[in-house]
Structures are given as structure tokens and as C-alpha cells.
Amino acid sequence: MSIRDWPAAERPREKLLERGASALSDAELLAIFLRTGVTGQSAVDLARQLLTDFDGLRPLLAADRKRFCAARGLGDAKFVQLQAVLEMARRHLSAELREQTRITDARSAFRFLRAQLAHRPHEVFCALFLDTRHRVIAFEELFRGTIDGASVYPREVVKTALGHNAAAVILAHNHPSGVAEPSSADRHLTGRLRDALALVEIRVLDHVIIGQGDPVSFAERGLL
């Protein structure tokens, strides 16, 4: 049965307009993105199949072009559309964070960092630079590759922080494996960066690791 033949209250678009996007399931949201189904499957049926094939919404959204386009009902046009939607979401979160008077809610920073880093297929080390009132000055990607003492240089982090005239920083990196637990190298690096930045009177407020599930905060765990 076509979605057009469903009761109005059960159609994803009408349901969103009536009850808001949060009322929709992952499959219903994805169906709206897909717009149409394929032969023998409505958009919702196709969405459910894709979520099963990719093992959930997050892996689908994070899939590379080759895997994404190989799936039934998808392709380059849908991949381009998805990347544009994801980038708009990241820019919205970035603007929202910058417009805050100051960072008083760690969860807002976590949401922003997850949007920036969760989809990356490789490790990326970044920093949020803040002023004396903890307002965001800038967000920068500083290093790529395995995050350890050999690949992240404290002097470069200090140089960038001074260039922004930052009073504080929130460090962040991702674990593409999905396991957000800090390694011994992560702890050692955090201590080196904290000490180096302290020499120029810049505070490290947190080091956040993004993986699957909730981010891991060094500050919340008492590791700073």
C-alpha cells in the first residue's frame, strides 16, 4: 500500500506537521528524507530496510559514499543531499554555540563536538577556544591521525590559543572505533597540554572524547 493511502495521522509528513519531528521514529524521519520508495516498497518500508542493513541510523548517516550509494534506493543524488543536510546541522550547532552568552552547560558543548567529530573516519584532535567569560572565540581542527604524544604538539596548541587570545580551551578528539574510554596516551597528552597552557595562563576546562554513546569528559571524571 502506498503511503498516500495511509490514514493522514499515520503519514510521516502529516505526523511531523501535527506533532513535531521528535514524535517520528527513525524510519519515519528517514522516509521523509528519501521522499519515495522503490518497486514493492514504500518510503517507510525502504527506510526500515536500510536501517536494518546499516544497523541503525547513525551508521547510515556516517557511511562513506561507496557503501551509501551501493544500497538499494540510494545513490549519488541522495548522498549529496544527505551531506548537505548534515553540514547544515553542524553549522547550526556551531552558530548556536557561538551565540550563547557563555558556556555554562557542558551538554551544549558535547552536542556541538559530537556533530563535528562523530562522523569522522579517522582521529581528529580539535579545540574550542574561549574568552575570559567562557564565550566561544573559535573552533579549530588542529591535528589528524593517531592522537598521542608523537602527533599532537603542545607548542602548536599554545601558539594557536595565544593567536586567538584565548583565556581557556576545551580539548576534544574522537575515537572512530566507537569506544570513548580514554587511553593512557590520552591521559598523558592531556596532562602535557594542561601544563603547557598553564605556563601562559590559559586554563584547560575539559578534554572530551567522542565515540559511540555519551561523550567522555575528563572534567566530569576528575582527570584534569
Backbone as CSV, one residue per row, in Angstrom:
resi,resn,N_x,N_y,N_z,CA_x,CA_y,CA_z,C_x,C_y,C_z
1,MET,0.839,-1.202,0.000,0.000,0.000,0.000,0.875,1.254,0.000
2,SER,0.551,2.190,-0.864,1.277,3.456,-0.914,1.010,4.272,0.343
3,ILE,2.001,5.074,0.748,1.827,5.947,1.915,0.647,6.895,1.711
4,ARG,0.378,7.260,0.466,-0.746,8.159,0.184,-2.084,7.552,0.602
5,ASP,-2.120,6.220,0.658,-3.359,5.536,1.034,-3.474,5.328,2.541
6,TRP,-2.452,5.688,3.295,-2.500,5.540,4.755,-3.421,6.599,5.351
7,PRO,-3.944,6.359,6.553,-4.672,7.424,7.265,-3.760,8.625,7.462
8,ALA,-4.298,9.809,7.343,-3.489,11.032,7.397,-2.625,11.100,8.650
9,ALA,-3.152,10.653,9.790,-2.423,10.750,11.058,-1.208,9.826,11.104
10,GLU,-1.132,8.855,10.168,-0.028,7.906,10.170,1.028,8.220,9.114
11,ARG,0.746,9.180,8.239,1.720,9.547,7.208,2.832,10.378,7.854
12,PRO,4.093,10.050,7.570,5.197,10.750,8.241,5.149,12.265,8.115
13,ARG,4.877,12.793,6.916,4.877,14.247,6.751,3.767,14.903,7.573
14,GLU,2.569,14.336,7.475,1.442,14.900,8.211,1.659,14.755,9.721
15,LYS,2.227,13.627,10.113,2.514,13.395,11.530,3.516,14.415,12.057
16,LEU,4.526,14.731,11.253,5.522,15.732,11.664,4.869,17.096,11.818
17,LEU,4.049,17.475,10.851,3.398,18.779,10.918,2.456,18.884,12.108
18,GLU,1.827,17.780,12.444,0.854,17.787,13.525,1.505,17.683,14.898
19,ARG,2.541,16.828,15.017,3.091,16.508,16.331,4.549,16.916,16.519
20,GLY,5.230,17.336,15.465,6.634,17.714,15.569,7.558,16.567,15.200
21,ALA,8.779,16.902,14.802,9.732,15.902,14.325,10.102,14.880,15.396
22,SER,10.104,15.292,16.661,10.515,14.387,17.733,9.545,13.222,17.916
23,ALA,8.350,13.344,17.379,7.355,12.280,17.516,7.561,11.153,16.510
24,LEU,8.426,11.369,15.538,8.635,10.392,14.480,9.724,9.392,14.854
25,SER,9.579,8.184,14.360,10.615,7.165,14.530,11.755,7.428,13.562
26,ASP,12.867,6.720,13.740,13.994,6.854,12.815,13.559,6.531,11.393
27,ALA,12.761,5.478,11.247,12.308,5.068,9.912,11.433,6.140,9.271
28,GLU,10.570,6.765,10.062,9.690,7.800,9.518,10.480,9.042,9.112
29,LEU,11.467,9.431,9.923,12.313,10.572,9.555,13.092,10.280,8.279
30,LEU,13.639,9.072,8.203,14.409,8.694,7.017,13.502,8.636,5.790
31,ALA,12.274,8.191,5.959,11.334,8.130,4.839,11.056,9.517,4.269
32,ILE,10.961,10.507,5.134,10.758,11.880,4.657,11.968,12.336,3.850
33,PHE,13.153,11.971,4.306,14.373,12.305,3.559,14.382,11.603,2.199
34,LEU,13.995,10.326,2.171,14.005,9.553,0.930,12.961,10.053,-0.064
35,ARG,11.825,10.491,0.449,10.701,11.025,-0.320,9.916,9.944,-1.043
36,THR,10.577,9.023,-1.710,9.883,7.964,-2.444,10.504,6.616,-2.118
37,GLY,9.731,5.576,-2.315,10.243,4.234,-2.126,10.758,3.658,-3.431
38,VAL,10.799,2.341,-3.511,11.208,1.639,-4.719,10.114,0.620,-5.044
39,THR,10.266,-0.049,-6.149,9.253,-1.022,-6.549,9.021,-2.053,-5.448
40,GLY,7.782,-2.140,-4.996,7.425,-3.109,-3.973,7.611,-2.627,-2.556
41,GLN,8.174,-1.432,-2.370,8.406,-0.905,-1.023,8.045,0.574,-0.961
42,SER,7.271,0.948,0.037,7.015,2.370,0.278,8.274,3.007,0.836
43,ALA,8.267,4.320,0.964,9.426,5.020,1.527,9.703,4.552,2.951
44,VAL,8.643,4.310,3.728,8.830,3.845,5.103,9.386,2.427,5.115
45,ASP,8.874,1.562,4.241,9.401,0.191,4.159,10.871,0.201,3.779
46,LEU,11.215,1.034,2.791,12.608,1.144,2.363,13.476,1.665,3.502
47,ALA,12.971,2.654,4.223,13.717,3.215,5.350,13.992,2.151,6.409
48,ARG,12.998,1.349,6.715,13.186,0.277,7.698,14.229,-0.727,7.224
49,GLN,14.183,-1.059,5.926,15.162,-1.998,5.386,16.569,-1.427,5.464
50,LEU,16.717,-0.144,5.143,18.036,0.495,5.194,18.570,0.532,6.621
51,LEU,17.713,0.827,7.580,18.144,0.864,8.978,18.596,-0.519,9.440
52,THR,17.942,-1.557,8.937,18.356,-2.925,9.264,19.700,-3.244,8.605
53,ASP,19.828,-2.889,7.323,21.053,-3.192,6.580,22.267,-2.467,7.146
54,PHE,22.065,-1.234,7.602,23.180,-0.433,8.113,23.323,-0.547,9.624
55,ASP,22.436,-1.298,10.261,22.469,-1.494,11.709,22.210,-0.198,12.466
56,GLY,21.276,0.601,11.960,20.880,1.795,12.687,21.066,3.075,11.892
57,LEU,20.511,4.164,12.441,20.553,5.454,11.760,21.955,6.053,11.730
58,ARG,22.645,5.988,12.864,23.975,6.606,12.925,24.947,6.006,11.904
59,PRO,25.067,4.670,11.808,25.972,4.117,10.787,25.562,4.486,9.364
60,LEU,24.257,4.613,9.141,23.798,5.035,7.812,24.252,6.452,7.502
61,LEU,24.072,7.350,8.465,24.469,8.745,8.255,25.978,8.902,8.133
62,ALA,26.732,7.986,8.758,28.198,8.078,8.746,28.833,7.276,7.609
63,ALA,28.024,6.561,6.834,28.567,5.698,5.776,29.305,6.515,4.718
64,ASP,30.378,5.938,4.175,31.091,6.627,3.107,30.293,6.531,1.805
65,ARG,30.736,7.271,0.822,29.982,7.366,-0.432,29.784,5.999,-1.091
66,LYS,30.825,5.190,-1.109,30.743,3.903,-1.803,29.681,3.008,-1.180
67,ARG,29.707,2.863,0.141,28.748,1.982,0.801,27.341,2.555,0.719
68,PHE,27.216,3.854,0.930,25.913,4.502,0.901,25.251,4.323,-0.462
69,CYS,25.985,4.622,-1.513,25.408,4.606,-2.856,25.124,3.193,-3.359
70,ALA,25.757,2.192,-2.748,25.532,0.809,-3.169,24.197,0.263,-2.665
71,ALA,23.599,0.931,-1.696,22.343,0.449,-1.112,21.163,0.735,-2.036
72,ARG,20.198,-0.165,-2.033,19.004,-0.016,-2.861,18.235,1.236,-2.475
73,GLY,17.871,2.015,-3.478,17.079,3.217,-3.239,17.901,4.458,-2.953
74,LEU,19.225,4.294,-2.879,20.097,5.440,-2.629,20.919,5.724,-3.889
75,GLY,21.978,6.494,-3.761,22.781,6.855,-4.924,23.452,8.186,-4.700
76,ASP,24.144,8.689,-5.709,24.899,9.932,-5.565,24.017,11.117,-5.184
77,ALA,22.840,11.207,-5.801,21.969,12.352,-5.510,21.563,12.369,-4.042
78,LYS,21.196,11.217,-3.506,20.816,11.135,-2.095,22.029,11.377,-1.200
79,PHE,23.206,10.887,-1.608,24.417,11.095,-0.807,24.740,12.583,-0.713
80,VAL,24.667,13.287,-1.843,24.930,14.728,-1.851,23.917,15.453,-0.965
81,GLN,22.648,15.057,-1.096,21.597,15.679,-0.285,21.851,15.464,1.204
82,LEU,22.242,14.239,1.570,22.497,13.931,2.977,23.674,14.734,3.510
83,GLN,24.746,14.814,2.746,25.917,15.564,3.206,25.584,17.036,3.418
84,ALA,24.721,17.571,2.551,24.306,18.968,2.712,23.490,19.143,3.989
85,VAL,22.577,18.198,4.266,21.763,18.261,5.482,22.636,18.174,6.725
86,LEU,23.602,17.234,6.721,24.478,17.078,7.878,25.339,18.313,8.103
87,GLU,25.835,18.901,7.017,26.664,20.105,7.166,25.840,21.275,7.680
88,MET,24.593,21.395,7.224,23.727,22.449,7.757,23.498,22.253,9.247
89,ALA,23.328,20.998,9.669,23.127,20.726,11.094,24.366,21.119,11.893
90,ARG,25.549,20.777,11.360,26.789,21.141,12.065,26.937,22.660,12.156
91,ARG,26.625,23.362,11.091,26.751,24.825,11.102,25.716,25.455,12.038
92,HIS,24.538,24.860,12.088,23.516,25.364,13.018,23.994,25.229,14.459
93,LEU,24.544,24.061,14.813,25.042,23.861,16.169,26.200,24.806,16.473
94,SER,27.055,25.024,15.469,28.182,25.938,15.658,27.689,27.353,15.928
95,ALA,26.713,27.804,15.138,26.172,29.150,15.330,25.464,29.258,16.673
96,GLU,24.734,28.204,17.041,24.023,28.198,18.319,25.000,28.319,19.479
97,LEU,26.116,27.594,19.390,27.109,27.628,20.452,27.766,29.000,20.533
98,ARG,28.067,29.590,19.382,28.710,30.899,19.357,27.794,31.997,19.887
99,GLU,26.498,31.825,19.701,25.553,32.857,20.118,25.238,32.822,21.608
100,GLN,25.625,31.737,22.269,25.406,31.682,23.708,26.250,32.747,24.401
101,THR,25.698,33.311,25.468,26.463,34.302,26.213,27.762,33.697,26.731
102,ARG,27.661,32.469,27.220,28.843,31.757,27.690,28.490,30.280,27.794
103,ILE,29.513,29.447,27.867,29.273,28.021,28.018,29.097,27.722,29.503
104,THR,27.859,27.516,29.896,27.573,27.129,31.280,27.038,25.707,31.333
105,ASP,26.581,25.208,30.193,26.019,23.865,30.100,26.958,23.003,29.266
106,ALA,27.638,22.077,29.928,28.596,21.229,29.227,27.928,20.431,28.120
107,ARG,26.642,20.091,28.290,25.954,19.263,27.293,25.817,19.972,25.963
108,SER,25.705,21.292,25.966,25.623,22.018,24.692,26.945,21.914,23.943
109,ALA,28.052,21.975,24.671,29.356,21.786,24.042,29.494,20.359,23.530
110,PHE,28.982,19.392,24.300,29.052,17.990,23.877,28.290,17.780,22.570
111,ARG,27.095,18.368,22.463,26.301,18.210,21.244,27.046,18.762,20.043
112,PHE,27.654,19.912,20.223,28.414,20.529,19.138,29.602,19.656,18.747
113,LEU,30.360,19.182,19.717,31.546,18.373,19.430,31.172,17.044,18.791
114,ARG,30.063,16.447,19.240,29.623,15.192,18.627,29.270,15.420,17.154
115,ALA,28.584,16.516,16.862,28.214,16.810,15.477,29.436,17.028,14.604
116,GLN,30.488,17.602,15.192,31.703,17.868,14.428,32.572,16.635,14.229
117,LEU,32.570,15.714,15.196,33.573,14.647,15.203,33.044,13.233,15.044
118,ALA,31.777,12.988,15.367,31.292,11.604,15.410,31.348,10.911,14.060
119,HIS,31.248,11.665,12.968,31.200,11.066,11.639,32.576,10.855,11.019
120,ARG,33.630,11.333,11.678,34.959,11.271,11.064,35.482,9.834,11.047
121,PRO,36.014,9.370,9.902,36.543,8.004,9.820,37.939,7.862,10.406
122,HIS,38.583,8.995,10.733,39.928,8.975,11.303,39.944,9.852,12.553
123,GLU,40.973,9.696,13.355,41.059,10.501,14.576,41.389,11.954,14.243
124,VAL,40.687,12.848,14.922,40.895,14.286,14.748,40.982,14.919,16.131
125,PHE,41.964,15.778,16.309,42.135,16.495,17.578,41.763,17.954,17.347
126,CYS,40.854,18.467,18.167,40.322,19.817,17.986,40.317,20.574,19.309
127,ALA,39.984,21.848,19.219,39.869,22.652,20.434,38.849,23.758,20.245
128,LEU,38.088,24.005,21.295,37.229,25.177,21.398,37.991,26.216,22.213
129,PHE,38.190,27.394,21.634,38.915,28.463,22.315,37.906,29.459,22.884
130,LEU,38.079,29.786,24.168,37.103,30.608,24.889,37.755,31.851,25.461
131,ASP,36.934,32.899,25.666,37.460,34.117,26.282,37.317,34.029,27.804
132,THR,37.564,35.131,28.491,37.556,35.121,29.955,36.179,34.821,30.539
133,ARG,35.116,35.031,29.746,33.749,34.754,30.202,33.236,33.419,29.656
134,HIS,34.162,32.659,29.116,33.862,31.340,28.542,32.929,31.417,27.339
135,ARG,33.005,32.524,26.598,32.308,32.635,25.326,33.205,32.065,24.245
136,VAL,32.595,31.434,23.232,33.374,30.781,22.181,34.005,31.820,21.260
137,ILE,35.323,31.719,21.107,36.052,32.561,20.152,36.188,31.839,18.822
138,ALA,36.583,30.565,18.892,36.815,29.803,17.663,36.833,28.311,17.961
139,PHE,36.594,27.532,16.924,36.743,26.077,16.967,37.705,25.713,15.855
140,GLU,38.733,24.943,16.186,39.727,24.593,15.171,40.099,23.127,15.237
141,GLU,40.254,22.527,14.059,40.833,21.191,13.935,42.344,21.379,13.884
142,LEU,43.054,20.773,14.821,44.487,21.025,14.959,45.359,19.913,14.399
143,PHE,44.962,18.651,14.614,45.784,17.524,14.164,44.897,16.384,13.694
144,ARG,45.440,15.585,12.784,44.756,14.376,12.319,45.678,13.185,12.494
145,GLY,45.074,12.017,12.619,45.859,10.798,12.769,45.762,10.283,14.182
146,THR,46.580,9.300,14.512,46.571,8.724,15.849,46.912,9.796,16.875
147,ILE,46.055,9.951,17.863,46.252,11.002,18.861,47.141,10.469,19.978
148,ASP,48.379,10.877,19.972,49.297,10.522,21.048,50.360,11.611,21.144
149,GLY,51.310,11.412,22.004,52.326,12.434,22.231,53.172,12.726,21.015
150,ALA,53.237,11.812,20.073,54.082,11.999,18.892,53.387,12.813,17.810
151,SER,52.045,12.880,17.851,51.324,13.540,16.766,50.680,14.858,17.161
152,VAL,50.562,15.137,18.452,49.998,16.396,18.935,51.101,17.172,19.644
153,TYR,51.365,18.358,19.146,52.477,19.143,19.670,51.965,20.264,20.574
154,PRO,52.259,20.210,21.872,51.778,21.236,22.795,52.124,22.654,22.356
155,ARG,53.307,22.849,21.790,53.688,24.218,21.408,52.752,24.780,20.341
156,GLU,52.234,23.890,19.431,51.313,24.355,18.397,49.955,24.705,18.994
157,VAL,49.531,23.930,19.982,48.263,24.223,20.654,48.373,25.553,21.396
158,VAL,49.492,25.757,22.105,49.712,27.009,22.828,49.756,28.185,21.853
159,LYS,50.461,28.003,20.737,50.574,29.068,19.731,49.203,29.462,19.189
160,THR,48.366,28.471,18.897,47.027,28.748,18.361,46.165,29.433,19.409
161,ALA,46.247,28.974,20.656,45.467,29.587,21.738,45.861,31.048,21.943
162,LEU,47.152,31.316,21.908,47.620,32.694,22.055,47.182,33.544,20.869
163,GLY,47.181,32.948,19.680,46.744,33.664,18.487,45.291,34.105,18.576
164,HIS,44.488,33.331,19.283,43.080,33.691,19.483,42.871,34.527,20.745
165,ASN,43.947,34.778,21.467,43.859,35.500,22.743,42.887,34.800,23.687
166,ALA,42.958,33.475,23.692,42.036,32.666,24.499,42.442,32.685,25.967
167,ALA,41.438,32.617,26.833,41.678,32.502,28.271,41.492,31.069,28.739
168,ALA,40.778,30.268,27.931,40.514,28.879,28.296,40.269,28.064,27.029
169,VAL,40.426,26.756,27.136,40.173,25.875,25.997,39.430,24.622,26.458
170,ILE,38.665,24.056,25.555,38.097,22.723,25.722,38.700,21.871,24.619
171,LEU,39.485,20.879,25.005,40.115,19.987,24.049,39.137,18.880,23.682
172,ALA,39.287,18.324,22.488,38.391,17.230,22.076,39.051,16.400,20.998
173,HIS,38.763,15.117,21.010,39.120,14.263,19.876,38.148,13.095,19.817
174,ASN,38.160,12.409,18.704,37.222,11.300,18.503,37.950,9.964,18.506
175,HIS,37.196,8.910,18.793,37.664,7.530,18.676,36.805,6.853,17.615
176,PRO,37.280,6.748,16.382,36.476,6.136,15.316,36.032,4.711,15.623
177,SER,36.757,4.025,16.503,36.373,2.661,16.883,35.045,2.636,17.613
178,GLY,34.651,3.797,18.159,33.396,3.886,18.884,33.549,3.809,20.383
179,VAL,34.687,3.323,20.863,34.928,3.202,22.310,35.531,4.507,22.803
180,ALA,34.794,5.240,23.623,35.222,6.577,24.028,36.119,6.596,25.264
181,GLU,36.381,5.450,25.855,37.205,5.424,27.061,38.598,5.991,26.795
182,PRO,39.101,6.872,27.671,40.433,7.455,27.472,41.538,6.429,27.665
183,SER,42.510,6.471,26.782,43.664,5.586,26.887,44.712,6.230,27.774
184,SER,45.759,5.493,28.082,46.861,6.063,28.867,47.521,7.189,28.084
185,ALA,47.580,7.044,26.743,48.152,8.106,25.914,47.289,9.365,25.981
186,ASP,45.956,9.194,25.993,45.055,10.347,26.113,45.292,11.091,27.436
187,ARG,45.466,10.339,28.505,45.678,10.958,29.819,47.020,11.680,29.871
188,HIS,48.033,11.038,29.317,49.367,11.651,29.320,49.368,12.935,28.503
189,LEU,48.753,12.882,27.327,48.700,14.055,26.468,47.943,15.194,27.141
190,THR,46.828,14.872,27.783,46.033,15.906,28.457,46.857,16.610,29.528
191,GLY,47.624,15.857,30.278,48.476,16.450,31.310,49.530,17.364,30.706
192,ARG,50.134,16.941,29.602,51.152,17.773,28.938,50.552,19.080,28.434
193,LEU,49.374,18.982,27.810,48.730,20.185,27.283,48.271,21.110,28.400
194,ARG,47.735,20.541,29.466,47.302,21.353,30.606,48.478,22.121,31.187
195,ASP,49.624,21.448,31.358,50.798,22.087,31.935,51.370,23.151,31.002
196,ALA,51.407,22.850,29.695,51.957,23.804,28.733,51.099,25.060,28.658
197,LEU,49.779,24.895,28.638,48.881,26.046,28.563,48.866,26.840,29.869
198,ALA,49.078,26.150,30.990,49.113,26.841,32.287,50.271,27.819,32.355
199,LEU,51.356,27.533,31.639,52.526,28.426,31.641,52.210,29.793,31.051
200,VAL,51.181,29.835,30.172,50.782,31.122,29.593,49.393,31.524,30.117
201,GLU,49.027,30.967,31.261,47.807,31.326,31.986,46.531,31.077,31.173
202,ILE,46.512,29.947,30.482,45.316,29.516,29.760,44.834,28.215,30.393
203,ARG,43.574,28.174,30.815,43.035,27.009,31.515,42.473,25.984,30.539
204,VAL,42.727,24.724,30.830,42.058,23.632,30.118,40.829,23.262,30.939
205,LEU,39.645,23.575,30.414,38.405,23.321,31.134,37.975,21.862,31.036
206,ASP,38.308,21.232,29.914,37.880,19.850,29.727,38.621,19.255,28.542
207,HIS,38.648,17.943,28.486,39.074,17.195,27.303,37.964,16.176,27.068
208,VAL,37.318,16.292,25.920,36.142,15.472,25.613,36.493,14.461,24.533
209,ILE,36.133,13.208,24.767,36.342,12.160,23.768,34.991,11.759,23.207
210,ILE,34.897,11.789,21.883,33.661,11.453,21.184,33.768,10.049,20.588
211,GLY,32.843,9.197,20.981,32.759,7.860,20.394,31.292,7.536,20.212
212,GLN,30.914,6.304,20.381,29.504,5.953,20.378,28.923,6.214,21.765
213,GLY,27.639,6.562,21.799,27.030,6.850,23.090,27.435,8.218,23.598
214,ASP,27.387,8.391,24.909,27.703,9.684,25.509,29.196,9.983,25.422
215,PRO,29.555,11.262,25.207,30.967,11.640,25.237,31.557,11.398,26.616
216,VAL,32.863,11.201,26.661,33.573,11.054,27.929,34.251,12.387,28.243
217,SER,33.991,12.913,29.422,34.531,14.193,29.861,35.598,13.965,30.930
218,PHE,36.815,14.450,30.675,37.876,14.350,31.673,37.495,15.129,32.920
219,ALA,36.852,16.286,32.755,36.481,17.108,33.905,35.473,16.383,34.788
220,GLU,34.475,15.750,34.163,33.467,15.040,34.936,34.053,13.857,35.676
221,ARG,35.104,13.276,35.122,35.736,12.117,35.769,36.862,12.504,36.728
222,GLY,37.091,13.800,36.881,38.137,14.253,37.782,39.540,13.968,37.283
223,LEU,39.731,13.956,35.961,41.032,13.609,35.384,41.847,14.834,34.990
224,LEU,41.346,16.040,35.289,42.109,17.251,34.973,42.745,17.818,36.238
